[in-house]
Amino acid sequence: MEQKKFDVNSFIGMVLLGGILLYWINTQKPDETTNTSTNTEQVVNNDSTTNKNVLTENNTFENDSLKQIAAKTKLGAFALSAINGSEGTSVLENEVVKLTINNKGGQITEAQIKNYKTYDSLPLYMIKDKNASFNINFGTTDNRTLNTKDLFFTPSITKNGNNTIVSMKLKVSETQFLEYRYEIKPNDYMVDFAVRSQGLSNVINSSTPINLNWSLNGYRHEKSLKTENTMYSKLYYKSEDDVDDLSPNKSEVLNDLNWVAYKQHFFTSNLLSDTPFNNATITSTDLVKNEEIDTVFTKRYELQTPLALTAGELNYNMKWFYGPSDYNLLKTYEDTDLDQTADLGWGIFGFLNRTVFYPVFNLLKGFLSNYGLIIILMTIVVRILMSPLVYKSYLSSAKMKVIRPELNALNEKYPGKENAMKRQQETMAIQRKAGVSMLSGCIPALLQMPVFFALFKFFPTNLSLRQESFLWANDLSSYDTVFKLPFSIPFYGDHVSLFPILASVAIFFYMKMNQSQQANMQAPTQEGMPDMSKMMKYMIYFSPIMMLFFFNNYASSLSLYYFISNLLTIAIMLVIKNFVIDEEKIHAKIEENKKKPEKKKSKFRQRIDDAMKQAQEQQAIQQKQKKKK
């Protein structure tokens, strides 16, 4: 069999052919793979990027379009406020007050009174955390009803000299808007406020009411919740040139309303208008349900009033006042009568506070910085001025003491009810001859009563005394506390105040000392008549206890005044009794008066004597008729 030979040429050819094939495969595959991969990635990326961009643009366009459509549907001409509006605040501030104005509603959402703190040493806010609302409700010509508190205003801040202006505009367009304009002056609590519209005569529906609504829940600021809420937190208003206040849980409709004041004891939130409001409804609601619970709010105050259009536009010049209810401050705002919200009392009481006590207090305040000493000096001044009345009363008492034996003799001479008229007639004759009148003792005491009630208003409402300390009292405008009780006593409270205790002790000794004087002033007890001396003995103990309970929750400055006043009165009475009054001289003077011819009776005195004589004759006839029977 023939052996096959190895063909070298064929082998080399096969190797070369395989190498060429492998080269071609290896060079072609990577190129193809790379190209394919790259192309695919570019397509994906391009498609992805293109799609993303297209979706974003479409979504923005769609969202803006939908927002505009929704705003237009809901707000009509005022859609621009929703489209361009945004959350934000502007601050209006000077040395005494800081106001924060929100873009939403264009209203004040924070009002802080600087330089004052709450009773627990926190910053003092009149408005904070949505406790107040200012809103204008109006209709539009396309039959929508809108509320400014829900709409976004566009703010701008400018300067007018030293004044700062914040303008809040609710825009229909750049030339059509409703504007709230606030302007604050340096070191002034009063802020100018204007509500005006421009180019809205065809937008606002003049046939539907435009209502302004302003409400506020008053924060508690003082230590004594009972005193702050029940006595000095009130809604005041000036209507038809007369200032008055509204009782809690009451509403009233008013015309020609110049201003309303939401007062919270020492601080007040006021809205004043140059154009008086008509058919305005004011409401005051007591929010304190239980005084034992730590209460945040005391009263809710509300004002609702229609606004009038002038030539189809709103144009009201108003003012905001967020500040202290300080008489000295409020009287500087001339022709407003805001000083009457300081609550100094009505009639003669307010007159005394304005013309006597505040001038004296302000004068002493110019020399002294310690308000406890100012109260003591003021008490001394008042007592010195009132000392002639004390002297007059004590002199009448001394005269009655001298003629008392004669009056006792009359009771023995004319005993029984049947001689009551005769006995009274003779008593009056003796008093008249002696130059003594029962009224001469009563009138001085009555003249001192207006002073008592005037100061009862003066001290608890005097802002200068707020959070001023003296001895153990850390706030002369509120009660002092020397001991905290683990329980509460009805009408007394859960604490012990020392100044009312001292005042009660002083009034006890004053009344004890005054008892003999009062006994002298009384005519001898007649048959069938109550014994007034016994009633006076009861009053000696009852009055101090009543004062102790009442003043325990009241201003410590008032208790301090009564304590010092009673001590001074006791001292004055001792001086008059021991060094001024001479009973022997008084007796000699009375005897001398008796010798003088009696003065001609006045017509009034003659009518009294005739009436008593007629009654006496009728009594005598009745007695004769009884004897015949």
C-alpha positions as CSV (number, residue, x, y, z in Angstrom):
1,M,0.0,0.0,0.0
2,E,1.3,3.4,-1.0
3,Q,2.1,5.7,2.0
4,K,0.9,9.2,1.8
5,K,3.5,11.9,2.0
6,F,3.2,15.0,4.3
7,D,2.4,18.0,2.1
8,V,4.2,20.9,3.6
9,N,2.7,23.4,1.2
10,S,-0.8,22.4,1.9
11,F,-0.2,22.7,5.7
12,I,1.3,26.1,5.3
13,G,-1.6,27.2,3.2
14,M,-4.2,25.9,5.7
15,V,-2.4,27.7,8.5
16,L,-2.3,30.9,6.5
17,L,-6.0,30.5,5.6
18,G,-7.0,29.9,9.2
19,G,-4.9,32.9,10.4
20,I,-6.6,35.2,7.8
21,L,-10.0,33.9,8.9
22,L,-9.2,34.4,12.6
23,Y,-7.9,37.9,11.9
24,W,-10.9,38.9,10.0
25,I,-13.3,37.5,12.6
26,N,-11.4,39.2,15.4
27,T,-11.1,42.5,13.7
28,Q,-14.6,42.6,12.4
29,K,-16.5,41.5,15.6
30,P,-15.2,44.1,18.0
31,D,-15.8,46.9,15.5
32,E,-19.3,45.8,14.9
33,T,-20.0,45.3,18.6
34,T,-18.6,48.6,19.5
35,N,-20.5,50.5,16.9
36,T,-23.7,48.7,17.7
37,S,-23.3,49.4,21.4
38,T,-22.4,53.0,20.9
39,N,-25.3,53.7,18.5
40,T,-27.7,52.0,20.8
41,E,-26.6,54.1,23.8
42,Q,-26.8,57.3,21.9
43,V,-30.3,56.5,20.7
44,V,-31.4,55.6,24.2
45,N,-29.7,58.6,25.7
46,N,-31.0,60.9,23.0
47,D,-34.4,59.5,23.3
48,S,-34.4,59.7,27.0
49,T,-33.0,63.2,27.1
50,T,-35.4,64.4,24.5
51,N,-38.3,62.8,26.1
52,K,-37.4,64.2,29.5
53,N,-37.1,67.7,28.2
54,V,-40.3,67.4,26.3
55,L,-42.1,66.1,29.4
56,T,-40.7,68.9,31.7
57,E,-41.7,71.6,29.3
58,N,-45.1,70.1,28.7
59,N,-45.6,69.6,32.5
60,T,-44.6,73.2,33.3
61,F,-46.8,74.5,30.6
62,E,-49.6,72.3,31.7
63,N,-49.2,73.2,35.4
64,D,-49.1,76.9,34.7
65,S,-52.0,76.6,32.4
66,L,-54.0,74.6,34.9
67,K,-53.1,77.0,37.7
68,Q,-54.1,80.0,35.6
69,I,-57.4,78.3,34.6
70,A,-58.1,77.3,38.2
71,A,-57.2,80.7,39.5
72,K,-59.3,82.4,36.8
73,T,-62.2,80.1,37.6
74,K,-62.1,80.7,41.3
75,L,-61.0,84.3,41.6
76,G,-61.9,85.9,38.3
77,A,-60.3,89.3,37.9
78,F,-58.1,88.7,41.0
79,A,-56.5,85.5,39.6
80,L,-53.2,87.3,39.4
81,S,-52.9,87.3,43.2
82,A,-53.0,83.5,43.2
83,I,-50.7,83.1,40.2
84,N,-48.0,85.5,41.3
85,G,-48.7,85.4,45.0
86,S,-46.4,83.8,47.6
87,E,-46.0,83.3,51.3
88,G,-44.0,86.0,53.1
89,T,-44.0,88.8,55.7
90,S,-42.9,92.4,56.0
91,V,-41.9,94.0,59.3
92,L,-42.9,97.5,60.3
93,E,-41.0,98.5,63.4
94,N,-39.9,101.5,65.5
95,E,-38.7,102.0,69.1
96,V,-42.0,101.0,70.8
97,V,-43.9,98.6,68.6
98,K,-43.2,95.9,66.1
99,L,-45.8,94.8,63.5
100,T,-45.5,91.8,61.2
101,I,-47.6,92.0,58.1
102,N,-48.4,88.8,56.1
103,N,-48.6,88.7,52.3
104,K,-51.7,86.5,52.7
105,G,-54.5,88.8,53.6
106,G,-52.2,91.8,53.8
107,Q,-53.0,91.9,57.5
108,I,-51.1,92.2,60.8
109,T,-50.3,88.8,62.1
110,E,-48.0,89.8,64.9
111,A,-48.2,93.0,67.1
112,Q,-45.5,93.2,69.8
113,I,-45.4,96.0,72.3
114,K,-41.8,96.6,73.1
115,N,-40.4,97.6,76.5
116,Y,-43.2,95.6,78.3
117,K,-43.4,92.0,79.4
118,T,-46.3,89.8,80.5
119,Y,-46.7,88.9,84.2
120,D,-44.5,85.8,83.6
121,S,-41.7,87.8,81.9
122,L,-42.5,86.9,78.3
123,P,-42.6,89.3,75.3
124,L,-45.9,91.1,75.2
125,Y,-47.9,90.4,72.1
126,M,-51.4,91.8,71.2
127,I,-51.5,89.6,68.1
128,K,-49.8,86.3,67.6
129,D,-50.5,82.8,66.5
130,K,-53.7,83.7,64.6
131,N,-55.6,85.2,67.5
132,A,-56.7,88.1,65.3
133,S,-58.3,88.5,61.8
134,F,-58.8,91.5,59.6
135,N,-60.8,90.9,56.4
136,I,-62.8,92.7,53.8
137,N,-65.5,90.7,52.2
138,F,-66.8,91.9,48.8
139,G,-68.6,90.8,45.6
140,T,-67.3,91.1,42.1
141,T,-69.1,92.0,38.9
142,D,-68.7,88.4,37.7
143,N,-70.8,87.1,40.6
144,R,-68.0,86.0,42.9
145,T,-67.7,86.6,46.6
146,L,-64.1,87.1,47.8
147,N,-62.3,87.5,51.2
148,T,-59.1,89.4,51.4
149,K,-57.8,87.2,54.2
150,D,-57.6,84.3,51.6
151,L,-55.8,86.3,48.9
152,F,-52.1,87.1,48.4
153,F,-51.0,90.8,48.4
154,T,-47.8,92.0,46.8
155,P,-45.6,93.9,49.4
156,S,-43.3,96.9,48.9
157,I,-41.4,98.9,51.5
158,T,-40.5,102.5,51.1
159,K,-39.4,105.5,53.2
160,N,-41.0,108.9,53.7
161,G,-38.4,110.9,55.6
162,N,-38.1,109.0,59.0
163,N,-41.4,107.2,58.4
164,T,-41.5,103.6,57.1
165,I,-44.3,102.6,54.7
166,V,-45.4,99.1,53.8
167,S,-47.8,98.9,50.9
168,M,-49.7,95.7,50.3
169,K,-51.4,95.5,46.9
170,L,-54.0,92.9,45.9
171,K,-53.6,93.2,42.1
172,V,-55.9,92.7,39.2
173,S,-53.2,94.3,37.0
174,E,-50.3,96.7,37.5
175,T,-52.7,99.6,37.4
176,Q,-55.7,98.0,39.1
177,F,-55.5,96.9,42.7
178,L,-56.8,97.1,46.3
179,E,-54.1,98.5,48.6
180,Y,-53.5,98.4,52.3
181,R,-51.0,101.1,53.2
182,Y,-49.3,101.1,56.6
183,E,-47.1,104.1,57.7
184,I,-45.2,104.1,61.0
185,K,-43.5,107.1,62.6
186,P,-40.5,107.0,65.0
187,N,-41.3,106.3,68.6
188,D,-45.1,106.3,68.1
189,Y,-47.7,103.6,68.8
190,M,-50.1,105.1,66.3
191,V,-49.8,103.7,62.8
192,D,-51.5,105.3,59.8
193,F,-53.5,102.8,57.8
194,A,-55.3,103.4,54.5
195,V,-57.7,101.1,52.5
196,R,-58.1,102.3,49.0
197,S,-58.7,100.8,45.6
198,Q,-57.7,101.9,42.1
199,G,-59.3,101.0,38.8
200,L,-61.7,98.5,40.5
201,S,-65.0,100.4,39.8
202,N,-65.8,97.8,37.0
203,V,-64.5,94.9,39.1
204,I,-66.2,95.4,42.6
205,N,-69.9,94.9,42.6
206,S,-71.4,98.0,44.1
207,S,-74.8,96.4,44.5
208,T,-73.6,93.9,47.1
209,P,-72.4,94.8,50.6
210,I,-68.7,95.3,51.3
211,N,-68.0,94.3,54.9
212,L,-65.0,94.9,57.0
213,N,-64.5,92.3,59.8
214,W,-62.0,92.7,62.6
215,S,-61.8,90.3,65.5
216,L,-59.3,89.6,68.2
217,N,-59.0,87.1,71.1
218,G,-57.3,89.1,73.9
219,Y,-54.3,87.4,75.5
220,R,-54.0,87.3,79.3
221,H,-51.2,89.6,80.3
222,E,-51.6,90.2,84.1
223,K,-51.1,88.1,87.2
224,S,-54.6,88.6,88.6
225,L,-56.9,87.0,85.9
226,K,-60.0,88.0,87.8
227,T,-59.0,91.7,88.1
228,E,-57.8,91.8,84.5
229,N,-60.8,90.1,82.9
230,T,-63.8,91.2,85.1
231,M,-62.9,94.8,85.9
232,Y,-60.6,96.2,83.2
233,S,-60.9,94.3,80.0
234,K,-63.7,96.0,78.0
235,L,-64.7,97.0,74.5
236,Y,-64.8,100.8,74.2
237,Y,-66.1,102.8,71.3
238,K,-66.8,106.3,70.3
239,S,-70.1,106.8,68.5
240,E,-72.0,110.0,67.8
241,D,-69.3,111.9,69.7
242,D,-69.9,109.9,72.9
243,V,-67.5,107.3,74.4
244,D,-69.0,104.3,76.0
245,D,-68.2,100.6,76.7
246,L,-69.9,97.3,75.9
247,S,-70.8,94.7,78.5
248,P,-69.4,91.2,78.0
249,N,-71.6,88.8,76.0
250,K,-73.4,91.7,74.4
251,S,-73.7,93.1,70.8
252,E,-74.8,96.5,69.7
253,V,-75.4,98.2,66.3
254,L,-74.0,101.7,66.1
255,N,-74.0,104.6,63.7
256,D,-71.3,107.3,63.3
257,L,-68.7,105.1,64.8
258,N,-65.3,106.8,65.0
259,W,-63.3,104.1,66.7
260,V,-63.3,100.9,68.6
261,A,-60.8,99.9,71.3
262,Y,-60.2,96.3,72.4
263,K,-58.9,96.9,75.9
264,Q,-57.0,94.3,78.0
265,H,-56.4,96.1,81.3
266,F,-53.2,98.0,80.6
267,F,-53.0,97.5,76.9
268,T,-55.3,98.1,74.0
269,S,-55.8,97.4,70.3
270,N,-57.6,100.3,68.5
271,L,-58.9,100.9,65.0
272,L,-59.8,104.6,64.2
273,S,-61.4,105.9,61.0
274,D,-61.5,109.4,59.6
275,T,-64.8,108.3,57.8
276,P,-67.2,107.1,60.6
277,F,-68.7,103.7,60.1
278,N,-72.5,103.3,60.0
279,N,-74.7,100.3,60.8
280,A,-71.6,98.8,62.5
281,T,-72.0,95.7,64.8
282,I,-69.7,95.3,67.8
283,T,-69.6,92.2,70.0
284,S,-67.8,91.4,73.2
285,T,-67.6,87.8,74.5
286,D,-66.2,86.5,77.8
287,L,-63.9,83.5,77.1
288,V,-63.1,82.7,80.7
289,K,-65.2,79.8,81.8
290,N,-63.3,78.9,84.9
291,E,-60.9,81.3,86.6
292,E,-59.2,78.5,88.4
293,I,-57.9,77.2,85.1
294,D,-54.8,78.8,83.5
295,T,-56.5,80.8,80.8
296,V,-54.8,82.0,77.6
297,F,-57.5,84.3,76.3
298,T,-59.8,86.6,78.3
299,K,-62.2,88.2,75.9
300,R,-63.2,88.0,72.2
301,Y,-63.9,91.3,70.5
302,E,-65.5,91.7,67.1
303,L,-66.3,94.6,64.7
304,Q,-68.4,94.1,61.5
305,T,-69.2,97.2,59.5
306,P,-70.1,97.9,55.9
307,L,-67.8,100.0,53.8
308,A,-69.1,102.6,51.3
309,L,-67.8,103.2,47.8
310,T,-66.9,106.6,46.5
311,A,-67.2,106.8,42.7
312,G,-67.0,103.0,42.6
313,E,-63.8,102.9,44.7
314,L,-62.8,102.3,48.3
315,N,-61.1,105.2,50.1
316,Y,-60.8,105.0,53.9
317,N,-58.1,106.7,56.0
318,M,-57.7,104.8,59.3
319,K,-55.2,104.3,62.1
320,W,-54.1,101.3,64.1
321,F,-53.0,101.7,67.7
322,Y,-51.3,98.9,69.5
323,G,-50.0,100.1,72.8
324,P,-50.5,100.8,76.5
325,S,-53.7,102.2,77.9
326,D,-51.9,105.0,79.6
327,Y,-53.8,108.1,80.4
328,N,-50.7,110.3,80.1
329,L,-50.0,108.9,76.6
330,L,-53.6,108.7,75.3
331,K,-54.4,112.3,76.2
332,T,-51.6,113.4,73.8
333,Y,-53.7,112.2,70.8
334,E,-55.9,115.3,70.6
335,D,-59.5,115.3,69.5
336,T,-59.7,111.4,69.8
337,D,-61.0,111.0,73.4
338,L,-58.9,107.8,73.6
339,D,-57.9,108.9,77.1
340,Q,-61.3,107.9,78.3
341,T,-60.4,104.2,77.7
342,A,-57.9,104.6,80.6
343,D,-61.0,104.1,82.9
344,L,-60.5,106.7,85.5
345,G,-64.1,106.6,86.6
346,W,-67.2,108.6,85.6
347,G,-68.4,112.0,86.7
348,I,-66.7,113.5,89.8
349,F,-64.4,110.5,90.2
350,G,-62.9,110.9,86.8
351,F,-62.7,114.6,87.2
352,L,-60.7,114.2,90.5
353,N,-58.3,111.7,88.9
354,R,-57.7,113.9,85.8
355,T,-57.4,117.3,87.5
356,V,-55.9,116.4,91.0
357,F,-54.4,112.9,91.4
358,Y,-52.6,112.5,88.1
359,P,-51.0,116.0,88.2
360,V,-49.9,115.3,91.8
361,F,-48.6,111.8,90.9
362,N,-46.8,113.1,87.8
363,L,-45.2,115.8,89.8
364,L,-43.9,113.4,92.5
365,K,-42.8,111.0,89.7
366,G,-40.5,113.7,88.4
367,F,-38.5,113.7,91.7
368,L,-38.7,110.1,92.9
369,S,-38.1,106.8,91.2
370,N,-39.5,104.5,93.9
371,Y,-43.2,104.2,93.3
372,G,-43.9,103.0,96.8
373,L,-42.5,106.2,98.2
374,I,-44.5,108.2,95.6
375,I,-47.7,106.5,96.9
376,I,-46.9,107.3,100.5
377,L,-46.1,111.0,99.7
378,M,-49.2,111.2,97.6
379,T,-51.3,109.8,100.5
380,I,-49.8,112.4,102.8
381,V,-50.7,115.2,100.4
382,V,-54.3,113.9,100.1
383,R,-54.7,113.5,103.8
384,I,-53.4,117.1,104.5
385,L,-55.9,118.4,101.9
386,M,-58.7,116.4,103.5
387,S,-57.7,117.3,107.1
388,P,-60.1,120.4,107.3
389,L,-63.0,118.0,106.6
390,V,-61.8,115.7,109.4
391,Y,-61.6,118.7,111.7
392,K,-65.1,119.8,110.8
393,S,-66.4,116.4,111.5
394,Y,-64.6,116.2,114.8
395,L,-65.8,119.7,115.8
396,S,-69.4,118.7,115.1
397,S,-68.9,115.6,117.2
398,A,-67.6,117.7,120.1
399,K,-70.6,120.1,119.9
400,M,-73.0,117.2,120.0
401,K,-71.2,115.8,123.0
402,V,-71.7,119.1,124.9
403,I,-75.4,119.3,124.2
404,R,-76.0,115.6,124.7
405,P,-77.2,116.0,128.4
406,E,-79.9,118.4,127.2
407,L,-81.1,115.9,124.6
408,N,-81.2,113.1,127.2
409,A,-83.3,115.4,129.4
410,L,-85.8,115.7,126.5
411,N,-86.2,112.0,126.3
412,E,-87.2,111.9,129.9
413,K,-89.5,115.0,129.6
414,Y,-91.3,113.6,126.5
415,P,-91.4,109.8,126.9
416,G,-93.3,107.4,124.7
417,K,-94.3,107.2,121.0
418,E,-97.1,109.7,121.5
419,N,-94.6,112.4,122.2
420,A,-92.2,111.5,119.3
421,M,-93.1,114.5,117.2
422,K,-92.8,116.9,120.1
423,R,-89.5,115.4,121.2
424,Q,-88.1,115.7,117.7
425,Q,-89.2,119.3,117.4
426,E,-87.6,120.2,120.7
427,T,-84.4,118.4,119.7
428,M,-84.1,120.3,116.5
429,A,-84.7,123.6,118.4
430,I,-81.8,122.9,120.8
431,Q,-79.5,122.0,118.0
432,R,-80.4,125.1,116.1
433,K,-79.8,127.4,119.1
434,A,-76.5,125.7,119.8
435,G,-75.4,126.1,116.2
436,V,-75.2,122.4,115.7
437,S,-76.5,120.4,112.7
438,M,-76.7,116.7,112.2
439,L,-75.6,117.3,108.6
440,S,-72.5,119.1,109.7
441,G,-71.1,115.7,110.8
442,C,-72.3,113.8,107.8
443,I,-71.3,116.2,105.1
444,P,-67.5,116.0,105.7
445,A,-67.7,112.2,105.6
446,L,-69.8,112.4,102.4
447,L,-67.3,114.8,100.8
448,Q,-64.5,112.2,101.4
449,M,-66.4,109.5,99.5
450,P,-65.5,110.8,96.0
451,V,-61.8,110.7,96.9
452,F,-62.2,107.1,98.1
453,F,-63.8,106.0,94.9
454,A,-61.6,108.1,92.6
455,L,-58.5,106.5,94.1
456,F,-60.2,103.1,93.8
457,K,-59.9,103.6,90.0
458,F,-56.6,105.5,90.0
459,F,-54.2,103.0,91.4
460,P,-55.3,99.8,89.6
461,T,-55.3,101.5,86.2
462,N,-52.1,103.5,86.6
463,L,-49.6,102.0,84.1
464,S,-46.6,103.5,85.9
465,L,-47.2,101.1,88.8
466,R,-47.2,98.0,86.6
467,Q,-44.5,95.6,87.6
468,E,-42.9,98.2,90.0
469,S,-41.8,96.6,93.3
470,F,-42.0,98.0,96.8
471,L,-40.9,96.0,99.9
472,W,-42.3,92.5,99.5
473,A,-44.7,93.5,96.7
474,N,-43.1,92.8,93.3
475,D,-46.0,94.4,91.3
476,L,-47.8,97.4,92.7
477,S,-50.5,97.0,90.0
478,S,-51.4,93.5,91.3
479,Y,-51.8,91.7,94.6
480,D,-48.7,91.0,96.8
481,T,-48.1,87.4,98.0
482,V,-46.4,86.5,101.2
483,F,-47.8,83.0,101.4
484,K,-49.3,80.6,98.9
485,L,-52.2,78.5,100.2
486,P,-52.5,74.8,99.1
487,F,-56.2,75.5,98.6
488,S,-58.5,78.3,97.5
489,I,-60.9,80.1,99.8
490,P,-64.1,81.5,98.2
491,F,-64.0,85.3,97.7
492,Y,-60.5,85.3,99.2
493,G,-58.2,83.3,96.9
494,D,-55.3,80.9,97.1
495,H,-52.8,83.3,98.6
496,V,-52.2,85.6,101.5
497,S,-51.5,89.3,100.8
498,L,-49.9,91.4,103.5
499,F,-50.8,94.9,102.5
500,P,-54.6,94.2,102.8
501,I,-54.0,92.7,106.2
502,L,-52.2,95.9,107.3
503,A,-54.9,98.1,105.8
504,S,-57.6,96.0,107.6
505,V,-55.9,96.3,111.0
506,A,-55.5,100.1,110.5
507,I,-59.1,100.6,109.5
508,F,-60.2,98.5,112.6
509,F,-58.3,100.9,115.0
510,Y,-59.5,103.9,113.1
511,M,-63.2,102.8,113.4
512,K,-62.6,101.8,117.1
513,M,-61.3,105.3,117.7
514,N,-64.0,106.9,115.7
515,Q,-66.8,105.0,117.5
516,S,-67.0,107.5,120.3
517,Q,-67.1,110.4,117.8
518,Q,-70.0,108.7,115.9
519,A,-71.8,108.0,119.2
520,N,-71.7,111.7,120.0
521,M,-73.1,112.6,116.6
522,Q,-76.1,110.5,117.1
523,A,-79.1,111.7,119.0
524,P,-80.2,109.7,122.0
525,T,-82.0,106.5,121.0
526,Q,-85.7,107.2,121.0
527,E,-88.3,104.7,121.9
528,G,-89.2,102.4,119.0
529,M,-86.1,103.3,117.0
530,P,-83.1,101.0,116.4
531,D,-80.1,101.4,118.5
532,M,-77.4,102.7,116.0
533,S,-74.6,102.3,118.6
534,K,-75.0,98.5,118.4
535,M,-74.9,98.5,114.7
536,M,-71.7,100.6,114.8
537,K,-70.1,98.0,117.1
538,Y,-70.8,95.3,114.5
539,M,-69.5,97.4,111.7
540,I,-66.2,97.8,113.5
541,Y,-65.5,94.1,113.0
542,F,-67.4,93.6,109.8
543,S,-65.7,96.4,107.7
544,P,-62.1,95.2,108.2
545,I,-63.0,91.6,107.4
546,M,-64.9,92.7,104.3
547,M,-61.9,94.8,103.2
548,L,-59.5,92.0,103.8
549,F,-61.4,89.6,101.5
550,F,-62.1,92.2,98.8
551,F,-58.6,93.6,98.6
552,N,-56.7,90.3,98.8
553,N,-56.9,90.0,94.9
554,Y,-56.7,93.7,94.3
555,A,-53.8,96.1,93.5
556,S,-51.3,96.2,96.3
557,S,-50.8,99.9,95.6
558,L,-54.4,100.6,96.7
559,S,-54.0,98.6,99.9
560,L,-50.8,100.5,100.6
561,Y,-52.6,103.8,100.1
562,Y,-55.5,102.8,102.5
563,F,-53.0,101.5,105.1
564,I,-51.0,104.8,105.1
565,S,-54.2,106.8,104.8
566,N,-55.8,105.3,107.9
567,L,-52.6,105.7,109.9
568,L,-52.5,109.3,109.0
569,T,-56.2,109.8,109.8
570,I,-55.7,108.3,113.2
571,A,-52.7,110.6,113.8
572,I,-54.7,113.7,112.7
573,M,-57.7,112.8,114.9
574,L,-55.4,112.4,117.9
575,V,-53.8,115.8,117.2
576,I,-57.3,117.4,116.8
577,K,-58.6,115.8,119.9
578,N,-55.7,116.6,122.2
579,F,-54.3,119.8,120.8
580,V,-57.0,121.6,118.8
581,I,-60.5,120.9,120.2
582,D,-61.3,122.6,123.6
583,E,-64.6,121.3,124.9
584,E,-64.9,124.1,127.5
585,K,-64.6,126.8,124.8
586,I,-67.1,124.9,122.7
587,H,-69.6,124.8,125.6
588,A,-69.1,128.5,126.3
589,K,-69.7,129.3,122.6
590,I,-72.9,127.2,122.6
591,E,-74.2,129.0,125.7
592,E,-73.4,132.3,124.0
593,N,-75.3,131.2,120.9
594,K,-78.3,130.4,123.0
595,K,-78.6,133.9,124.3
596,K,-78.6,135.4,120.8
597,P,-82.0,136.0,119.2
598,E,-83.0,133.3,116.9
599,K,-82.4,134.0,113.2
600,K,-85.3,134.3,110.9
601,K,-86.3,130.9,109.6
602,S,-85.7,130.1,106.0
603,K,-88.7,129.1,103.9
604,F,-87.5,125.5,103.8
605,R,-87.1,125.4,107.6
606,Q,-90.5,127.1,108.1
607,R,-92.2,124.4,105.9
608,I,-90.5,121.6,107.9
609,D,-91.6,123.2,111.2
610,D,-95.2,123.6,109.9
611,A,-95.3,120.0,108.7
612,M,-94.1,118.7,112.1
613,K,-96.5,121.0,113.9
614,Q,-99.4,119.7,111.8
615,A,-98.3,116.1,112.3
616,Q,-98.1,116.7,116.1
617,E,-101.7,118.2,116.1
618,Q,-103.0,115.2,114.2
619,Q,-101.3,112.8,116.6
620,A,-102.8,114.6,119.6
621,I,-106.3,114.3,118.0
622,Q,-105.8,110.6,117.4
623,Q,-104.8,110.1,121.0
624,K,-107.9,111.9,122.3
625,Q,-110.1,109.7,120.1
626,K,-108.4,106.6,121.5
627,K,-109.1,107.8,125.1
628,K,-112.8,108.4,124.4
629,K,-113.1,104.8,123.1
